[in-house]
Structure formats: C-alpha cells, structure tokens
Amino acid sequence: MLSGYRLMWMIVLFDLPVGTKKERRLATKFRQFLLDQGFEMSQFSVYLRFCAGKEQAEAYTKKVEQAVPSSGKVHIVYITDKQYENIVSFDGRTKEPPRKNPEQYVLF
C-alpha cells in the first residue's frame, strides 16, 4: 500500500550563471531537461517532481546529476507527500489553495 510517508516529492533548486551567451544557453538547456523529465516549474529556479518512492527519486537524482552544468549550484531536496500537503503558498497577498496531488502515475 502506498502511503503519504512513502510517496515523495523531489525539489530541484538551482542558481546557474547567466552572464554570457554560453551560460544562458546551458541554463536554458538544464531547465528544459528538467521539464522533459516530468518536473514542473514552481518558481524560476525551483522545480518539483512527484515520485512513487525513494528508489524512483534516487533514479531521477542520477539523471539530474548527469545534466548539471559545469558551473553554478544545484540542490535536491526530498520531502514526503505528507509534508508536501502542508506547503502554504501565496500569489501576492492572496493565499493559494493547496495543490492537488497527481491522480495517476506516469508509466514512462
């Protein structure tokens, strides 16, 4: 049985240099890679992905590690689905309703 304590969210936070054309291209390539891997943008340098468990999160971590540009910082944080439920978000001064969890798993 899948529980909210086994289901995971991966949060990728990054600060990549964008001072030159090459750096901007590499940063854009990294963001596009995250989107292609099923991450969604939460903020410009914060991307989220739902995972069925720690093993799946670790597999995506290896993929992210291979795609990290040679400069800048990238951090990955894991939180359980139960912890994710408690996130409070604001858009300006308006409190946003809690995000809905995925209804089904992506099988590819």
MOPAC internal coordinates of N, CA, C and O (Angstrom, degrees):
PM7 1SCF
backbone

  N    0.0000 0     0.00 0     0.00 0    0    0    0
  C    1.4609 1     0.00 0     0.00 0    1    0    0
  C    1.5334 1   109.02 1     0.00 0    2    1    0
  O    1.2310 1   120.98 1   -44.25 1    3    2    1
  N    1.3239 1   115.72 1   135.75 1    3    2    1
  C    1.4548 1   120.64 1   178.64 1    5    3    2
  C    1.5199 1   109.61 1   -86.62 1    6    5    3
  O    1.2310 1   120.59 1   -52.07 1    7    6    5
  N    1.3012 1   116.47 1   127.93 1    7    6    5
  C    1.4613 1   119.79 1   178.86 1    9    7    6
  C    1.5206 1   109.48 1  -116.49 1   10    9    7
  O    1.2310 1   121.32 1   -16.92 1   11   10    9
  N    1.3072 1   115.08 1   163.08 1   11   10    9
  C    1.4560 1   121.09 1   178.76 1   13   11   10
  C    1.5137 1   113.28 1   -65.24 1   14   13   11
  O    1.2310 1   120.80 1   168.90 1   15   14   13
  N    1.3325 1   116.08 1   -11.10 1   15   14   13
  C    1.4578 1   119.63 1   177.86 1   17   15   14
  C    1.5247 1   111.48 1   -93.07 1   18   17   15
  O    1.2310 1   119.97 1   163.82 1   19   18   17
  N    1.3382 1   117.66 1   -16.18 1   19   18   17
  C    1.4608 1   121.92 1   177.28 1   21   19   18
  C    1.5280 1   110.50 1   -95.10 1   22   21   19
  O    1.2310 1   120.48 1   141.86 1   23   22   21
  N    1.3119 1   116.69 1   -38.14 1   23   22   21
  C    1.4680 1   120.76 1   178.53 1   25   23   22
  C    1.5260 1   108.98 1   -64.92 1   26   25   23
  O    1.2310 1   120.57 1   -40.45 1   27   26   25
  N    1.3121 1   116.51 1   139.55 1   27   26   25
  C    1.4651 1   120.87 1  -172.23 1   29   27   26
  C    1.5296 1   111.14 1  -125.04 1   30   29   27
  O    1.2310 1   121.76 1   -24.22 1   31   30   29
  N    1.3017 1   114.24 1   155.78 1   31   30   29
  C    1.4636 1   122.77 1   167.80 1   33   31   30
  C    1.5179 1   107.05 1  -119.86 1   34   33   31
  O    1.2310 1   120.67 1   -46.84 1   35   34   33
  N    1.3017 1   116.33 1   133.16 1   35   34   33
  C    1.4626 1   122.50 1   174.61 1   37   35   34
  C    1.5080 1   107.27 1  -100.58 1   38   37   35
  O    1.2310 1   120.60 1   -48.37 1   39   38   37
  N    1.3001 1   116.45 1   131.63 1   39   38   37
  C    1.4616 1   121.22 1   176.17 1   41   39   38
  C    1.5230 1   107.00 1  -118.38 1   42   41   39
  O    1.2310 1   120.62 1   -59.49 1   43   42   41
  N    1.3310 1   116.43 1   120.51 1   43   42   41
  C    1.4625 1   121.77 1   177.22 1   45   43   42
  C    1.5199 1   107.30 1  -105.12 1   46   45   43
  O    1.2310 1   121.13 1   -60.63 1   47   46   45
  N    1.3302 1   115.45 1   119.37 1   47   46   45
  C    1.4614 1   122.30 1   179.38 1   49   47   46
  C    1.5219 1   107.00 1  -114.59 1   50   49   47
  O    1.2310 1   120.06 1   -45.35 1   51   50   49
  N    1.3157 1   117.48 1   134.65 1   51   50   49
  C    1.4560 1   117.90 1  -178.73 1   53   51   50
  C    1.5186 1   112.09 1  -147.47 1   54   53   51
  O    1.2310 1   122.25 1   -25.62 1   55   54   53
  N    1.3085 1   113.30 1   154.38 1   55   54   53
  C    1.4630 1   123.10 1   175.44 1   57   55   54
  C    1.5215 1   105.72 1  -134.57 1   58   57   55
  O    1.2310 1   120.71 1   -80.55 1   59   58   57
  N    1.3132 1   116.25 1    99.45 1   59   58   57
  C    1.4602 1   121.73 1  -176.66 1   61   59   58
  C    1.5236 1   109.84 1  -108.83 1   62   61   59
  O    1.2310 1   120.11 1   -36.97 1   63   62   61
  N    1.3320 1   117.39 1   143.03 1   63   62   61
  C    1.4616 1   119.64 1   178.37 1   65   63   62
  C    1.5309 1   110.78 1   -67.80 1   66   65   63
  O    1.2310 1   121.01 1   -36.73 1   67   66   65
  N    1.3356 1   115.67 1   143.27 1   67   66   65
  C    1.4683 1   121.04 1   179.54 1   69   67   66
  C    1.5313 1   110.87 1  -136.67 1   70   69   67
  O    1.2310 1   120.92 1  -151.96 1   71   70   69
  N    1.3370 1   115.84 1    28.04 1   71   70   69
  C    1.4634 1   120.31 1  -176.66 1   73   71   70
  C    1.5168 1   114.73 1   -75.24 1   74   73   71
  O    1.2310 1   120.23 1   152.79 1   75   74   73
  N    1.3225 1   117.17 1   -27.21 1   75   74   73
  C    1.4627 1   120.10 1  -179.98 1   77   75   74
  C    1.5239 1   109.26 1  -116.53 1   78   77   75
  O    1.2310 1   121.15 1   -13.22 1   79   78   77
  N    1.3142 1   115.40 1   166.78 1   79   78   77
  C    1.4623 1   120.44 1   178.83 1   81   79   78
  C    1.5325 1   110.69 1   -61.17 1   82   81   79
  O    1.2310 1   120.24 1   139.26 1   83   82   81
  N    1.3261 1   117.14 1   -40.74 1   83   82   81
  C    1.4616 1   121.33 1   179.11 1   85   83   82
  C    1.5293 1   110.68 1   -63.89 1   86   85   83
  O    1.2310 1   119.82 1   136.44 1   87   86   85
  N    1.3435 1   117.94 1   -43.56 1   87   86   85
  C    1.4622 1   121.43 1   179.18 1   89   87   86
  C    1.5261 1   111.49 1   -63.54 1   90   89   87
  O    1.2310 1   120.47 1   139.11 1   91   90   89
  N    1.3324 1   116.71 1   -40.89 1   91   90   89
  C    1.4713 1   120.07 1   177.84 1   93   91   90
  C    1.5270 1   110.48 1   -63.42 1   94   93   91
  O    1.2310 1   120.42 1   139.26 1   95   94   93
  N    1.3261 1   116.79 1   -40.74 1   95   94   93
  C    1.4626 1   121.14 1   179.11 1   97   95   94
  C    1.5322 1   110.80 1   -63.54 1   98   97   95
  O    1.2310 1   120.47 1   137.15 1   99   98   97
  N    1.3395 1   116.71 1   -42.85 1   99   98   97
  C    1.4639 1   120.49 1   179.32 1  101   99   98
  C    1.5300 1   111.58 1   -66.80 1  102  101   99
  O    1.2310 1   120.01 1   140.14 1  103  102  101
  N    1.3265 1   117.58 1   -39.86 1  103  102  101
  C    1.4651 1   121.19 1   178.04 1  105  103  102
  C    1.5321 1   110.32 1   -64.72 1  106  105  103
  O    1.2310 1   120.34 1   137.52 1  107  106  105
  N    1.3306 1   116.96 1   -42.48 1  107  106  105
  C    1.4677 1   121.45 1   178.06 1  109  107  106
  C    1.5214 1   110.29 1   -63.73 1  110  109  107
  O    1.2310 1   120.44 1   138.44 1  111  110  109
  N    1.3130 1   116.77 1   -41.56 1  111  110  109
  C    1.4680 1   121.43 1   178.62 1  113  111  110
  C    1.5330 1   110.28 1   -61.65 1  114  113  111
  O    1.2310 1   119.92 1   138.90 1  115  114  113
  N    1.3290 1   117.76 1   -41.10 1  115  114  113
  C    1.4578 1   121.39 1   179.34 1  117  115  114
  C    1.5315 1   110.92 1   -65.89 1  118  117  115
  O    1.2310 1   120.16 1   135.39 1  119  118  117
  N    1.3294 1   117.30 1   -44.61 1  119  118  117
  C    1.4755 1   120.25 1   177.77 1  121  119  118
  C    1.5291 1   110.59 1   -61.42 1  122  121  119
  O    1.2310 1   120.25 1   138.23 1  123  122  121
  N    1.3314 1   117.13 1   -41.77 1  123  122  121
  C    1.4678 1   120.62 1   179.27 1  125  123  122
  C    1.5287 1   110.81 1   -65.10 1  126  125  123
  O    1.2310 1   120.56 1   141.91 1  127  126  125
  N    1.3354 1   116.54 1   -38.09 1  127  126  125
  C    1.4624 1   120.74 1   175.95 1  129  127  126
  C    1.5347 1   110.12 1   -58.12 1  130  129  127
  O    1.2310 1   120.40 1   133.07 1  131  130  129
  N    1.3281 1   116.83 1   -46.93 1  131  130  129
  C    1.4652 1   120.07 1  -179.99 1  133  131  130
  C    1.5265 1   111.09 1   -59.34 1  134  133  131
  O    1.2310 1   120.40 1   135.47 1  135  134  133
  N    1.3166 1   116.84 1   -44.53 1  135  134  133
  C    1.4706 1   120.25 1   178.05 1  137  135  134
  C    1.5281 1   110.83 1   -61.54 1  138  137  135
  O    1.2310 1   120.38 1   137.40 1  139  138  137
  N    1.3343 1   116.87 1   -42.60 1  139  138  137
  C    1.4635 1   121.16 1   179.45 1  141  139  138
  C    1.5261 1   111.84 1   -63.43 1  142  141  139
  O    1.2310 1   119.78 1   153.33 1  143  142  141
  N    1.3307 1   118.02 1   -26.67 1  143  142  141
  C    1.4624 1   123.19 1   179.65 1  145  143  142
  C    1.5347 1   112.44 1   -87.05 1  146  145  143
  O    1.2310 1   120.21 1  -176.00 1  147  146  145
  N    1.3335 1   117.20 1     4.00 1  147  146  145
  C    1.4568 1   120.41 1   176.85 1  149  147  146
  C    1.5100 1   115.35 1    93.89 1  150  149  147
  O    1.2310 1   120.10 1  -170.41 1  151  150  149
  N    1.3343 1   117.41 1     9.59 1  151  150  149
  C    1.4555 1   120.50 1   175.47 1  153  151  150
  C    1.5176 1   108.61 1   -78.54 1  154  153  151
  O    1.2310 1   120.52 1   -26.39 1  155  154  153
  N    1.3230 1   116.60 1   153.61 1  155  154  153
  C    1.4600 1   121.04 1   173.32 1  157  155  154
  C    1.5226 1   108.55 1  -118.33 1  158  157  155
  O    1.2310 1   121.11 1   -33.59 1  159  158  157
  N    1.3181 1   115.49 1   146.41 1  159  158  157
  C    1.4587 1   119.21 1  -179.02 1  161  159  158
  C    1.5246 1   109.45 1   -79.55 1  162  161  159
  O    1.2310 1   120.78 1   -55.13 1  163  162  161
  N    1.3271 1   116.12 1   124.87 1  163  162  161
  C    1.4560 1   122.06 1   174.63 1  165  163  162
  C    1.5241 1   109.19 1   -93.96 1  166  165  163
  O    1.2310 1   120.96 1   134.16 1  167  166  165
  N    1.3190 1   115.76 1   -45.84 1  167  166  165
  C    1.4580 1   124.58 1   172.29 1  169  167  166
  C    1.5225 1   105.61 1  -139.74 1  170  169  167
  O    1.2310 1   119.92 1    -5.88 1  171  170  169
  N    1.3229 1   117.76 1   174.12 1  171  170  169
  C    1.4556 1   119.36 1  -171.55 1  173  171  170
  C    1.5236 1   113.25 1   -54.55 1  174  173  171
  O    1.2310 1   118.85 1   139.42 1  175  174  173
  N    1.3005 1   119.80 1   -40.58 1  175  174  173
  C    1.4637 1   121.98 1  -179.59 1  177  175  174
  C    1.5230 1   112.33 1  -116.46 1  178  177  175
  O    1.2310 1   120.86 1  -151.83 1  179  178  177
  N    1.3348 1   115.96 1    28.17 1  179  178  177
  C    1.4642 1   121.87 1   178.78 1  181  179  178
  C    1.5294 1   107.73 1  -133.91 1  182  181  179
  O    1.2310 1   121.14 1   -61.68 1  183  182  181
  N    1.3262 1   115.43 1   118.32 1  183  182  181
  C    1.4614 1   121.43 1  -177.88 1  185  183  182
  C    1.5206 1   109.42 1  -123.68 1  186  185  183
  O    1.2310 1   120.64 1   -35.91 1  187  186  185
  N    1.3423 1   116.39 1   144.09 1  187  186  185
  C    1.4650 1   123.11 1  -176.63 1  189  187  186
  C    1.5199 1   110.37 1  -121.09 1  190  189  187
  O    1.2310 1   121.18 1   -30.71 1  191  190  189
  N    1.3205 1   115.35 1   149.29 1  191  190  189
  C    1.4631 1   120.51 1   173.41 1  193  191  190
  C    1.5199 1   109.05 1  -148.29 1  194  193  191
  O    1.2310 1   121.34 1   -46.90 1  195  194  193
  N    1.3269 1   115.05 1   133.10 1  195  194  193
  C    1.4596 1   122.65 1   176.06 1  197  195  194
  C    1.5272 1   108.50 1   -80.26 1  198  197  195
  O    1.2310 1   120.05 1   -43.75 1  199  198  197
  N    1.3277 1   117.51 1   136.25 1  199  198  197
  C    1.4633 1   122.76 1   178.59 1  201  199  198
  C    1.5275 1   109.47 1  -130.78 1  202  201  199
  O    1.2310 1   121.08 1   -33.18 1  203  202  201
  N    1.3216 1   115.54 1   146.82 1  203  202  201
  C    1.4692 1   120.78 1  -177.69 1  205  203  202
  C    1.5212 1   112.53 1   -74.24 1  206  205  203
  O    1.2310 1   119.84 1   169.03 1  207  206  205
  N    1.3087 1   117.92 1   -10.97 1  207  206  205
  C    1.4540 1   120.50 1   179.43 1  209  207  206
  C    1.5154 1   110.77 1   173.72 1  210  209  207
  O    1.2310 1   121.17 1    -0.23 1  211  210  209
  N    1.3163 1   115.36 1   179.77 1  211  210  209
  C    1.4599 1   121.27 1  -176.54 1  213  211  210
  C    1.5273 1   111.63 1   -62.26 1  214  213  211
  O    1.2310 1   120.24 1   141.83 1  215  214  213
  N    1.3308 1   117.15 1   -38.17 1  215  214  213
  C    1.4599 1   120.40 1  -178.68 1  217  215  214
  C    1.5292 1   110.94 1   -61.44 1  218  217  215
  O    1.2310 1   120.30 1   136.11 1  219  218  217
  N    1.3220 1   117.03 1   -43.89 1  219  218  217
  C    1.4607 1   120.61 1   178.73 1  221  219  218
  C    1.5243 1   110.39 1   -66.33 1  222  221  219
  O    1.2310 1   120.24 1   139.35 1  223  222  221
  N    1.3197 1   117.16 1   -40.65 1  223  222  221
  C    1.4689 1   120.83 1   178.31 1  225  223  222
  C    1.5272 1   110.36 1   -61.70 1  226  225  223
  O    1.2310 1   120.28 1   139.37 1  227  226  225
  N    1.3202 1   117.07 1   -40.63 1  227  226  225
  C    1.4708 1   120.34 1   179.05 1  229  227  226
  C    1.5286 1   111.19 1   -66.56 1  230  229  227
  O    1.2310 1   119.97 1   144.26 1  231  230  229
  N    1.3210 1   117.67 1   -35.74 1  231  230  229
  C    1.4671 1   120.75 1   177.13 1  233  231  230
  C    1.5281 1   110.37 1   -64.42 1  234  233  231
  O    1.2310 1   120.27 1   137.41 1  235  234  233
  N    1.3304 1   117.08 1   -42.59 1  235  234  233
  C    1.4738 1   119.58 1   177.51 1  237  235  234
  C    1.5192 1   111.11 1   -68.56 1  238  237  235
  O    1.2310 1   120.18 1   148.37 1  239  238  237
  N    1.3246 1   117.27 1   -31.63 1  239  238  237
  C    1.4605 1   120.04 1   177.56 1  241  239  238
  C    1.5253 1   110.10 1   -61.59 1  242  241  239
  O    1.2310 1   120.18 1   138.45 1  243  242  241
  N    1.3199 1   117.25 1   -41.55 1  243  242  241
  C    1.4659 1   120.87 1   178.43 1  245  243  242
  C    1.5264 1   110.76 1   -62.57 1  246  245  243
  O    1.2310 1   120.35 1   139.60 1  247  246  245
  N    1.3387 1   116.94 1   -40.40 1  247  246  245
  C    1.4669 1   120.42 1   178.13 1  249  247  246
  C    1.5200 1   111.04 1   -64.59 1  250  249  247
  O    1.2310 1   120.78 1   136.44 1  251  250  249
  N    1.3391 1   116.11 1   -43.56 1  251  250  249
  C    1.4689 1   120.11 1   178.84 1  253  251  250
  C    1.5244 1   109.66 1   -62.62 1  254  253  251
  O    1.2310 1   120.60 1   136.44 1  255  254  253
  N    1.3278 1   116.47 1   -43.56 1  255  254  253
  C    1.4680 1   120.82 1  -179.58 1  257  255  254
  C    1.5243 1   111.58 1   -56.21 1  258  257  255
  O    1.2310 1   120.40 1   139.80 1  259  258  257
  N    1.3202 1   116.84 1   -40.20 1  259  258  257
  C    1.4626 1   120.73 1   179.85 1  261  259  258
  C    1.5218 1   112.23 1   -70.01 1  262  261  259
  O    1.2310 1   120.04 1   155.79 1  263  262  261
  N    1.3363 1   117.53 1   -24.21 1  263  262  261
  C    1.4600 1   121.15 1  -176.82 1  265  263  262
  C    1.5297 1   113.80 1   -95.96 1  266  265  263
  O    1.2310 1   119.90 1   174.30 1  267  266  265
  N    1.3385 1   117.80 1    -5.70 1  267  266  265
  C    1.4628 1   121.19 1  -177.43 1  269  267  266
  C    1.5300 1   109.98 1   -63.26 1  270  269  267
  O    1.2310 1   120.14 1   -50.59 1  271  270  269
  N    1.3468 1   117.34 1   129.41 1  271  270  269
  C    1.4655 1   119.73 1   175.92 1  273  271  270
  C    1.5309 1   111.24 1   -62.44 1  274  273  271
  O    1.2310 1   120.44 1   -17.14 1  275  274  273
  N    1.3141 1   116.76 1   162.86 1  275  274  273
  C    1.4657 1   121.23 1  -174.95 1  277  275  274
  C    1.5218 1   113.51 1   -71.70 1  278  277  275
  O    1.2310 1   119.57 1   164.80 1  279  278  277
  N    1.3289 1   118.43 1   -15.20 1  279  278  277
  C    1.4654 1   120.28 1   177.01 1  281  279  278
  C    1.5256 1   109.56 1  -131.25 1  282  281  279
  O    1.2310 1   121.07 1   -18.97 1  283  282  281
  N    1.3186 1   115.55 1   161.03 1  283  282  281
  C    1.4584 1   120.90 1  -177.11 1  285  283  282
  C    1.5154 1   110.50 1    98.69 1  286  285  283
  O    1.2310 1   121.07 1    -1.40 1  287  286  285
  N    1.3167 1   115.56 1   178.60 1  287  286  285
  C    1.4673 1   121.64 1  -178.29 1  289  287  286
  C    1.5177 1   109.77 1  -121.61 1  290  289  287
  O    1.2310 1   121.49 1   -40.77 1  291  290  289
  N    1.3192 1   114.75 1   139.23 1  291  290  289
  C    1.4649 1   122.05 1   175.90 1  293  291  290
  C    1.5214 1   107.32 1  -133.60 1  294  293  291
  O    1.2310 1   120.55 1   -49.61 1  295  294  293
  N    1.3278 1   116.56 1   130.39 1  295  294  293
  C    1.4602 1   122.39 1   177.26 1  297  295  294
  C    1.5254 1   108.02 1  -123.88 1  298  297  295
  O    1.2310 1   121.03 1   -35.49 1  299  298  297
  N    1.3247 1   115.64 1   144.51 1  299  298  297
  C    1.4595 1   120.98 1   175.51 1  301  299  298
  C    1.5203 1   107.83 1  -122.59 1  302  301  299
  O    1.2310 1   121.23 1   -50.53 1  303  302  301
  N    1.3206 1   115.26 1   129.47 1  303  302  301
  C    1.4604 1   122.17 1   179.46 1  305  303  302
  C    1.5246 1   107.17 1  -121.04 1  306  305  303
  O    1.2310 1   120.76 1   -42.48 1  307  306  305
  N    1.3196 1   116.15 1   137.52 1  307  306  305
  C    1.4627 1   121.46 1   175.05 1  309  307  306
  C    1.5221 1   108.33 1  -109.18 1  310  309  307
  O    1.2310 1   120.96 1   -43.91 1  311  310  309
  N    1.3161 1   115.77 1   136.09 1  311  310  309
  C    1.4627 1   120.33 1   171.81 1  313  311  310
  C    1.5240 1   107.90 1  -134.45 1  314  313  311
  O    1.2310 1   120.98 1   -27.69 1  315  314  313
  N    1.3183 1   115.73 1   152.31 1  315  314  313
  C    1.4619 1   119.20 1   177.87 1  317  315  314
  C    1.5271 1   109.68 1   -76.18 1  318  317  315
  O    1.2310 1   121.58 1   -16.78 1  319  318  317
  N    1.3227 1   114.57 1   163.22 1  319  318  317
  C    1.4573 1   119.69 1   177.74 1  321  319  318
  C    1.5247 1   110.66 1   -61.79 1  322  321  319
  O    1.2310 1   120.24 1   145.08 1  323  322  321
  N    1.3340 1   117.15 1   -34.92 1  323  322  321
  C    1.4717 1   120.93 1   177.87 1  325  323  322
  C    1.5291 1   110.91 1   -63.53 1  326  325  323
  O    1.2310 1   120.28 1   139.25 1  327  326  325
  N    1.3279 1   117.07 1   -40.75 1  327  326  325
  C    1.4624 1   120.21 1   177.08 1  329  327  326
  C    1.5288 1   110.50 1   -67.02 1  330  329  327
  O    1.2310 1   120.52 1   140.92 1  331  330  329
  N    1.3179 1   116.61 1   -39.08 1  331  330  329
  C    1.4658 1   121.69 1  -179.87 1  333  331  330
  C    1.5350 1   111.07 1   -60.69 1  334  333  331
  O    1.2310 1   120.75 1   143.42 1  335  334  333
  N    1.3324 1   116.17 1   -36.58 1  335  334  333
  C    1.4683 1   120.43 1   179.40 1  337  335  334
  C    1.5196 1   112.47 1   -58.43 1  338  337  335
  O    1.2310 1   120.16 1   155.40 1  339  338  337
  N    1.3327 1   117.30 1   -24.60 1  339  338  337
  C    1.4595 1   121.12 1  -175.36 1  341  339  338
  C    1.5254 1   114.22 1   -93.24 1  342  341  339
  O    1.2310 1   119.81 1  -174.02 1  343  342  341
  N    1.3249 1   117.98 1     5.98 1  343  342  341
  C    1.4607 1   120.36 1   178.67 1  345  343  342
  C    1.5272 1   109.03 1   -68.57 1  346  345  343
  O    1.2310 1   120.65 1   -47.29 1  347  346  345
  N    1.2986 1   116.36 1   132.71 1  347  346  345
  C    1.4628 1   122.75 1   175.61 1  349  347  346
  C    1.5251 1   106.89 1  -108.56 1  350  349  347
  O    1.2310 1   120.44 1   -54.45 1  351  350  349
  N    1.3358 1   116.76 1   125.55 1  351  350  349
  C    1.4612 1   121.55 1  -177.03 1  353  351  350
  C    1.5236 1   110.63 1  -121.94 1  354  353  351
  O    1.2310 1   121.18 1   -34.15 1  355  354  353
  N    1.3236 1   115.35 1   145.85 1  355  354  353
  C    1.4577 1   121.91 1   177.20 1  357  355  354
  C    1.5194 1   109.17 1  -127.09 1  358  357  355
  O    1.2310 1   120.90 1   -37.29 1  359  358  357
  N    1.3172 1   115.89 1   142.71 1  359  358  357
  C    1.4558 1   122.79 1   170.89 1  361  359  358
  C    1.5220 1   104.76 1  -115.89 1  362  361  359
  O    1.2310 1   121.10 1   -80.09 1  363  362  361
  N    1.3271 1   115.50 1    99.91 1  363  362  361
  C    1.4572 1   118.66 1  -169.17 1  365  363  362
  C    1.5118 1   107.33 1    68.11 1  366  365  363
  O    1.2310 1   120.20 1    53.18 1  367  366  365
  N    1.3201 1   117.21 1  -126.82 1  367  366  365
  C    1.4696 1   120.34 1   179.37 1  369  367  366
  C    1.5223 1   111.70 1  -100.37 1  370  369  367
  O    1.2310 1   120.36 1  -174.87 1  371  370  369
  N    1.3389 1   116.92 1     5.13 1  371  370  369
  C    1.4555 1   121.07 1  -178.72 1  373  371  370
  C    1.5257 1   110.30 1   -95.28 1  374  373  371
  O    1.2310 1   120.74 1   -54.40 1  375  374  373
  N    1.3188 1   116.19 1   125.60 1  375  374  373
  C    1.4586 1   120.75 1   177.47 1  377  375  374
  C    1.5180 1   109.04 1   -74.65 1  378  377  375
  O    1.2310 1   120.68 1   -51.03 1  379  378  377
  N    1.3225 1   116.30 1   128.97 1  379  378  377
  C    1.4562 1   121.04 1   179.87 1  381  379  378
  C    1.5203 1   110.18 1   -86.01 1  382  381  379
  O    1.2310 1   120.34 1   -31.34 1  383  382  381
  N    1.3316 1   116.95 1   148.66 1  383  382  381
  C    1.4726 1   118.54 1   175.73 1  385  383  382
  C    1.5322 1   109.56 1   -67.04 1  386  385  383
  O    1.2310 1   120.14 1   -24.76 1  387  386  385
  N    1.3328 1   117.33 1   155.24 1  387  386  385
  C    1.4699 1   119.68 1   179.11 1  389  387  386
  C    1.5190 1   110.49 1   -58.05 1  390  389  387
  O    1.2310 1   120.88 1   -34.33 1  391  390  389
  N    1.3308 1   115.92 1   145.67 1  391  390  389
  C    1.4651 1   120.28 1   177.57 1  393  391  390
  C    1.5181 1   109.84 1   -71.06 1  394  393  391
  O    1.2310 1   121.43 1   -33.30 1  395  394  393
  N    1.3089 1   114.86 1   146.70 1  395  394  393
  C    1.4622 1   120.56 1   175.88 1  397  395  394
  C    1.5188 1   108.65 1   -84.45 1  398  397  395
  O    1.2310 1   120.59 1   -40.44 1  399  398  397
  N    1.3079 1   116.48 1   139.56 1  399  398  397
  C    1.4479 1   121.32 1   175.95 1  401  399  398
  C    1.5278 1   109.20 1   -75.42 1  402  401  399
  O    1.2310 1   120.02 1   -23.84 1  403  402  401
  N    1.3222 1   117.56 1   156.16 1  403  402  401
  C    1.4642 1   119.53 1   178.07 1  405  403  402
  C    1.5247 1   110.89 1   -57.37 1  406  405  403
  O    1.2310 1   120.77 1   -36.43 1  407  406  405
  N    1.3308 1   116.14 1   143.57 1  407  406  405
  C    1.4510 1   120.95 1  -179.27 1  409  407  406
  C    1.5258 1   112.23 1   -85.27 1  410  409  407
  O    1.2310 1   120.87 1   157.65 1  411  410  409
  N    1.3523 1   115.94 1   -22.35 1  411  410  409
  C    1.4589 1   119.23 1   179.49 1  413  411  410
  C    1.5226 1   108.72 1  -145.82 1  414  413  411
  O    1.2310 1   121.48 1   -15.83 1  415  414  413
  N    1.3086 1   114.78 1   164.17 1  415  414  413
  C    1.4530 1   120.34 1  -179.97 1  417  415  414
  C    1.5186 1   110.05 1   -88.80 1  418  417  415
  O    1.2310 1   121.17 1   -33.19 1  419  418  417
  N    1.3152 1   115.37 1   146.81 1  419  418  417
  C    1.4482 1   120.64 1   172.77 1  421  419  418
  C    1.5218 1   106.36 1   -84.04 1  422  421  419
  O    1.2310 1   120.10 1   -51.45 1  423  422  421
  N    1.2928 1   117.42 1   128.55 1  423  422  421
  C    1.4633 1   121.10 1  -173.14 1  425  423  422
  C    1.5305 1   113.78 1   -98.48 1  426  425  423
  O    1.2310 1   119.76 1  -175.43 1  427  426  425
  N    1.3221 1   118.06 1     4.57 1  427  426  425
  C    1.4724 1   118.85 1   179.64 1  429  427  426
  C    1.4809 1   110.59 1  -126.97 1  430  429  427
  O    1.2310 1   120.10 1   180.00 1  431  430  429

